[in-house]
Amino acid sequence: MAKRKNANKMLSLLGDNITAYPSSPETAKLETFPNPNPARPYVIHIVSPEFTSLCPITKQPDFATIEITYIPRKRCIESKALKLYLFSFRNTGMFFEAVTNKILDDLVKAVAPQWMEVRGIFNRRGGIDFTVTAAHGKK
């Protein structure tokens, strides 16, 4: 099957028939595309309910729903690249707080939004629920 032509040459992952999963967030490629309506402030809300990372001490998996909400400026996050980026945490040992803040820092670097919030809603551990919220800019 031939690789689908991509209208935006900067999106190398979208339409690729072979998916290479990055081994860590540092090796993942966060691709973006031009905001189709940069003159209008609007909110993008993304929910990833199958996020997994590792506890850095026990190496046991931590499961979470990651919610990303942002007001774009010039660039938007491409969904397949985001999926692969989030998948790259699967073998990464980090505490909940570090995971949430790393995702925010990497996404802010990629798209320079007007405002962004990343919320990690982590599954119960030891009878305690954890939700970590990190934000950038002004809504």
N, C-alpha and C positions, 0 to 999 in steps of 0.2 A: 504494500500500500504506500503510495507516495505521500511525502510530507505536505500538509496543507500549506498553501502560501499565506504568509502573515502580512496583513496590511501595515502593521507597525513593526518595522525591522528591529525595534528594541525589545520585543517580546519573543525571546528565543524558546521559552518553555511552552507557550500556548500553541496547541496544534501539533506538538511533537508526539509521534506515536510511541516513542520509547521514553519512559519516565525513569530518570536516574534519581534515586532518593538520596538527599544529602545526609552525611553522617553526623553533622553537628550544625548548630545555628551559624557558626562562623563560616562554614562552607556552603551554606544555602544562599541562593540568589534571589533577592527580593526585587522583582521587576515591577515597573510602574508604567502608566500610560497617561497621556495628557488629559486633564480634567475637561470634559466636554462642555461644561458651563462655569467657567472660572469667575464670571461676573456675578453669579448668584450664590450666596451662601446656602448650602444644604448639608444635611447630615447623612452619612453612610454608616449603617450598623451591620456588623458581620458577627455571626455566631458560629463557633466551632465546638460542637458538643463532644468530640471524641479526642480531646487533647490528652497526651500522656508524656510525663517526664519521670525522672527517677529521684527518689530520696537520696541525697548525697551521702548519708550515713549508712542506711540499711540496704541501699540499692534496690529497694522494692518500688514497684511502679506507683506513681501518683496520677490519678485521673481527674480531669477537670473539664469544665466548659469555659472556653475563652471567648469573651465578648469584646469586640473592638468597635468603638464608635468614634467617628471623626468628621470634621468639617475640612474638606480639601481646599487647597489653594491651586497650585498649578498641576499637581500630579495626583493620581489615584493608584491604589494598590491593585495589582492584577491577581485574580483569585487563585489560579493554579500555582503561581509562585508562592502566594501566601500559604496555601495548603501544604506545599512541600517544605516551606520554612517551619511551619508549626510541627510538621511530622518530624523534623530534624531534632526536636527535643526528646524524642522517644528514648534515646540512649544517653541523655545528658543528665548528670546529677546536679540538681539545684534545689534550694529551698523555694517554697511557694513565692515568697516575697521577691527573690532574685529573678525567678522565671518571669513574673509579671512585669517587673521593671526592665528586664532585658528586652522583652517583646516591645514594650513602649519605646525604649531608646532606639532599637533597630528600625521600627516603623517610622518614627519621627525623622530619623536620618534619611530614610528612603523617600518620603513624600513631603516633608516640611509642611505639615498641616497647620491650619489656623488654630485648631484645637483637636486634641485626641485624648481618649480615655481607653485604657485596657483594664478589663476586669477578669480576674481568674477566680472562678467559682469551683473550688476544689472539693472532691468527694470527701465524705466524712472519714476522719482518721482518729482512732482512739476515742470515739464518741464526741469529737469536736468538729464542727463545720468551720471551714476557712474560706473567706472571700477577701481577695487582695485587689485593691483598685489603685491604679496609678494614672496620673493625668499630666497633660502638657498644654500650655497656652491658655487662652481665655475663650470660653464659649460665648 
